[in-house]
Amino acid sequence: MPDDNPMIRGGEGCSSKIALVLGSFLGLVVIKLGNPIILHSMIDAPEGFWQLVFSPWPVEWLLVILIIIVIGTIADQQGARPSLDILIFSPLLWLLVQWMSLIWTVDRDLSLYTATHFTACVCFFFLGRYAFNRRPCTSYIWSGIIVALFFVILIGWQQHFYGLEQLRSQVYQQENWQSLPPEFLEKIGSSRIFSTFVYPNAYAGALLLFLPSGVWVLWNSKAIPGHAGKFLAALLLVSGGACLAWTRSKSGWLIAMCMLAASGLFFLRIRRKYKILIVALLLTIGGAGFVVRYIDYFKEGATSVGARFDYWKAAGDIVWHRPLTGSGAGTFAIPYAEIKAPESEMTRLVHNDYLEQASDSGIFGFVFYCTWILAAFYSIFKTKDIAGNAYSFCVMLGLTAWFFHGLVEFQLYIPALAWPAFFLLGLMVGPKFMGKVDGQSRSCRHKINT
């Protein structure tokens, strides 16, 4: 098919070299920054080659590289100046509130690092929207992310079959291992895999975000000879799906079921009534599997669900007492430790990105953040041909799942998830990225060159 698709059309914008650098950088972010930003002080610089490969990196290292990429992108950019709209003002106002929280925060260091992380999120959003919307060089950008995705899946398989048991054995052989952080001992004591991320649910969030687009890009890649691309796409889907199951993330399971249903309605080329029957069957099987898999968990009282309600109630209490200021960006754990019930579990984050915004930065932080996300989704569904473009459908499927997952997790505070997510969101709202394909049928529009 000729390069008529706006997704791959050349023109003004950043060069393929910049796109390749950015894609490689995003892959590095996915692998190395899987811990929440509030745990930055616990991440030591790796020593030696193998630690450099397998251990997390200090966030400062990646921030320096991001600054270099932003400078290079600005120097390479030849597009027109952006027009002012709500998708400029809302993220900038939200970011202003985060930095203002340093004035009244209960922990200046935590808020400083958190606000810096949020600045990177906004930078990635604007990079996606303005620097890569004219010539996104999709294959270059996704190459690094897909390589990283295969890496974290490989680590997940290693943990499932022998890695976790090996790690437990090493830890339990240490003297005074009981003095290690309780959350770490709980994590390694379980059979749930977490790969390079802070814990299993964060890993599930990464799979939900990247798998749909990664599979589509590989399946339709023109750069991979023969049927190798389709083989890699199938391998990514099966191995990634297995890892998602092994995380035993209950919210991840439910969201994945909805994603499968939406994919069935979109991709199946059969009559509508048969689509509905097949999707209903998939949901029934998935729901039955969920009940069978977690029936013991619910019989025991669904402790993690109850704990989350405690966190959410505490966040509401903080907002009630500090509605305009909050406690400071990234500081929920400090006031929570003071007001939580003795029997409640301790946590560092709310496990709800939206409530955390309200408790940390007050109602203004909450309103500006929600306005940003809702305005972005409204713009995408209003102006983009999601129903007629399979690639844009896959990107939006992952993004929608990711933002919904944020209702019960703290993905906004994990750079490995938040930075790529906001870059993809910026790509989607870009004025010339993935629009309607004039003069092509719906079936032709599904043949996306990469």
N, C-alpha and C positions, 0 to 999 in steps of 0.2 A: 504494500500500500504506500503511496507517496506520502511525504511528510506534510500532510495537510493538517494534522492534528495539532491544536495549539499547545498541547502538552510537550511536544518535541520540536516545535517550529523554532528555527534559529532567529536571530535578530539581536536587538540590543539586550544587554544584560551581562552577567558575569560569564567568564570564559569557562571552558570545560576543565581547565587546570584548577581554577578556584573551586569548582564543583567537586572535583576529585579530592582536593584537600579537605573540604568541608565534610564530604562523606566519610573519609577516613577518620576525621576528628570525631564525628558523631559515633562511629563504631568504637573508638577508644573510650568515649564517654560512657557508652552502654556497658562496657566491660569493667571500667575502672572506678566509676562513681556510683556504685550500687548501694551506698549507705546514705542515710538521711544527713542533710547538711548540718544538723545540730550535733552530730557526732564527729565533727571535723577534728576535734582535739584528740580523738582516739586513733586517728589514722596516722601512723608513722611513715616516714619515707622508706621505701623498700631498699634493702641492702642485698646486693648480689643480683645475678642475672635472673634466677628462678623467681625470686621475690618480685622482681620488676615485671615478670610475665604474669604471675598468678596472684599477686597481692594487689589490693586497692591502692590507688595513688592519692596523695594529698590534693584537695580540690584546687589549691593555689597553682599547681602545675598546669592544670587544664585551663584555668582562667587566663594565665599568661598566653597560652596558645590561642585562646578565643580572642583576646585583644589583637593579636597579630593577624588573625583571620579577618576580623572586622575592619582593620586598617587596610589590608590588602583588598578586601571586597569594595570598600569605598573608593579606593584608588582605581579599581578596575571597572566600576559602575559607570554606565553611560546613559542610563534611563532618565526620564523626566522627573522633576520634583514631585513628591507625593502630595495629593490634595488632603486637606484637613477633614477628618471625619471622626465618628465615634470610635472607630477601631485604632485611632491614634490617641485620642484623648483618654479613653478608659484605661488602657494599660499604663499610660504615663501617670495618670492621677493615682492609680492603684500603687504604682511604684513610689510615687511621692509620699503616700501615706506610710509605706513600709520604712522609708528612710526617716520620716518624721517620728516614727515610733522609737527611734534611738534616744529621743529627748526624755521620754518617760518610761522606758523599758525597765523591767526588773532585772535584766541581765544584758548588759551592753554588748558583751562579746558574742553571745548567741544571736542577738538581733543584728549585729554588724554582718556576720557571716550569712545569716538568712536573707538580709536585704541584698547582699552582694549576689547571692544565688538567684534571687528574684530578678535582679538586673540582667543577669545572663538569660533568664527565661524571656524577658522582653526583647533583648537583643536578638535572640533566635527567632522570635516571632517576626520582627521587622526584617531580618535577613531573608526569611522565607517569603515574606509578602512583597518586598521591593527589589531585592537583589537577584532573586532567582525565578521570578514569575514570568519573565519574557523568554528565557532560555534555561529551563530548569536542569537540563542534562540529567534526566531521571536516573539513567543507569549508573552514572558516576556517583550521584548522591546516595543511591541505595546500595551500591557495592560494599561500602564500608559497614553499613548497618547490617546487611545480610551476613557478611563474614562474622561480625560480632554476634549475631543471632545464632549462627551455627556454633560459635565458641561457647556461649552460655548454655546452649542445649547439650553440647558435649560434656561440659562440667556437670550438668544436671544428671545425665546418664551415668557418669562416673560416680556421683554421690549415691544414686539409687542402688547401684549394684555392689559397690564395695567402699566408696569413699567415705560415707558417713560412719560406717562401722570402724574403718581405719582411724578416722579422726577421733571418735569416741575412745578408742583404745589408747591413742596417744595422750589424750587429755587426762584420762583416768589413771594413767601411770605417773602423772606429775604429783609432786608433793603439794598438799593443801589445795587440791583442785576444787574442793568445796567452796573455797573463797572466791572463785571466779564469779563474774556477774550472773545472777540467776537467769536472765533472759538468754544468755549464751548457753548455759547448761541445758536449759529447756529446749533450745533450738537443736543442739547436737544430740540430745537425748531422744528426739523424735525421728520417725522415718520419713518425714516430709522434707523434700529437697528444696534448696534455695539458691543453688548455683553461686553466682558472684554477687547476689543481692543480700540485703540485710536480713530478710526472712522470707518464707515461702510465698506469702501473699504479694509481696513486691515483685517477686519473680513471675508470678501469675500475671501481674499487671503488664510486665514487659511482653510476655507472650501474646496477650490480648491485643496490645498496641501494634506489634510488628508483624505477626504472622499473616494476617490477610494480605497486606500489601507485599510482603516479602515473597509469598507463594505466587502471587499474580505476576510480579516482576520477573521471577525466574521462569515461570511457565511461558511467558511471552517474549523472553529475551532473544534478540537477534545476534547478540555477541557470543552466545554459547553454541557451539556447532552441534548439528544433529539433534538428537532427542535428549541430550545431556541436560539441557535446561529443564525439561519436563520431569526428568528423573530427579534432579535436585529439588524441584518444587515439591514433588511427592514426598521425597525424603524429609524436607523441612516440615511439611504438614504433619506427617506421621510422627516424627521424632519430637516435634514441638508439642503436638497434641498429647503424646505420652507424658512429657514433662509437666504439662498443665495438670494432667490427672494426678501425677505423683506429688505435686505441691499440696494436694488435698485442700485446695482453696475452695470453700463453699460458695463464696460470692463469685469467684472465677468460673466455677462450674455453671452456675445459673446464667451468668452473662454469656458464656460460650454457647449455651443452648440457644439463647436468643440470637446470637450471631449466626449460628448454623441455620436457624429458621429464616432469618433475613436473607442469607446467601442462597438458600433454596428457592425463595420467592424470586430472587433476582436472576439467578443463572439458569434455572431449569427452563428448557424450551418446550414446554408442554402446556396443555390447556390449564386454565386457571383453577378449575375445580380439582384437577389432579395434583396441582401444586399444593393446594390447601390440604388435601388429604395426606400427602407425603410429609409436609411440614408438621401437621398435627400428629402424625405417627412418630416423627423424630422427637417432638416435644414430649410425647407420652413416654417413649422409651427413656429419654434423658431424665425426665422427672421421676420415673420409677427407679432408675439407677441411682439418682440422687437420694431418694428416700431409703433405699436398701443400703447404700454406702454409709449414710450418716444417721441411721435410725438410733444407734447406740448413743451417738453424740446428743441427739435431742432428748433421749430418755434421761441422760445425765444432767439435763437442764440447760444445754446450749450455753456453756459458761462464757465463751468469747462474745456471744451476742449480748448477754447480760452485762459483761464488762464494758462493751461499747456504749450501752445505754448509760452507764455510770459516767463515762468520759463525756458523752454528749450533754448530760445533765450538768456536769461541772462546767463545761464550756458555756452553757446558758447562764449559769450563776456568775461567771466571770463577766460576761457581756452585761448582765443586769447591774453589776456593781461598777463596771468601767465601760459604759456603752460607747463613749467617744474615742477613747484611747486604746482600750485593750491592755494587755500586760506587756506587749512588745513582741515584735516578730520572732517566732520560733521559741517562745518562752512558756508555753502552756504547762509544762511539767512543774514549774516552780509554784504557781498558785494552786495547781491541782494537788500537790503534795500537802498543802495546808488545809484544803477543804474536803479531801476525799474521806470516805468512811474507812475505819480501820480494816474492815474485811475486803475492801475493794483492791483490785490489782493496781499496781503502779504502772504508769505509762509516761512516755516523753511527748507523745503527740495525740491529738484528739481522735485519730482514725476517721476523720471526715474533713476533707480539705476545705470545705465551705464553712463549716462551723469553726474550724481553726482560724480562718481569716477573721471571723467575727470576734473570737476570744483574744486573738493576738493583736489585731490592729483596729478593733472597734467596728461599728456599723459602716463607717465609710470604706474601710478596707474590704469588707464583705460586699457592699453594694458595687464598688468599682470592679472587683474581681468578677462577680456574677454578670455584671453588665458587659464586660469584655467577652466572656465566654458565650453568653447568649447572643450578643450582637454578631460575633463571628459565625456562629452556627446559623443564625438567621440570614446573614449575608450569603453564606455558602448555598443554603437550600433555596434561596430566592434567585440567585444569579447563575448558579452552576447547573449543568445538566447531569445531575447525579444518576438519574434513572437511565441515561443513555451513554454512560461512560463507566466501564467496568473498573478501570483503575481508580478513578475518583471515588467510586462506591467503596472499594476496598480500603482506601485511605480513611474515608469517613467512618467506615465500620469500625476500624481500629480506634480512631479518635473518640467516637461515641462510646465505645466500650470503656476506654480509659477514663473519660470524664465521669461516667456512671460509677466506675469502680472507685473513684475518689469520694463517693458518698460514704464508703465504709473503710477507706484506707487513707494513707498519708502520702500519696504518690507525688503530689506537688512539691514535697520537700526532699525528694530523691532526684539529684541531678541526672542520673542515668535514664530516668523516665521523663522528667519534666522538660529538659532541654530539647530532646528530639521531638517530643509531643508538640511543643509550641512552635518549633520549626515547621513541622508538617501542617499545623493549623495555619501558620502564616502562608505557606505554599497554597493552601486551599483557598484562602481569601484573596490571593493575588489577582489583580485585574485581568491578566491574560493567561492565567494558568487553568487548564482543564475546563474550558468553556464548552459551549455547544460546537459540534462539528458540522458545519453547514455542508449540505449536498451529499451527506452520507447516511445510509440506512442505519437503524439501530444495531443490526448484526455486524456491520462493518465497524461501527464505533467500538465494538468490543475487541477489535484487533489492535491492541495498543503496541506500537513499537517502543523499544527501550534502548 
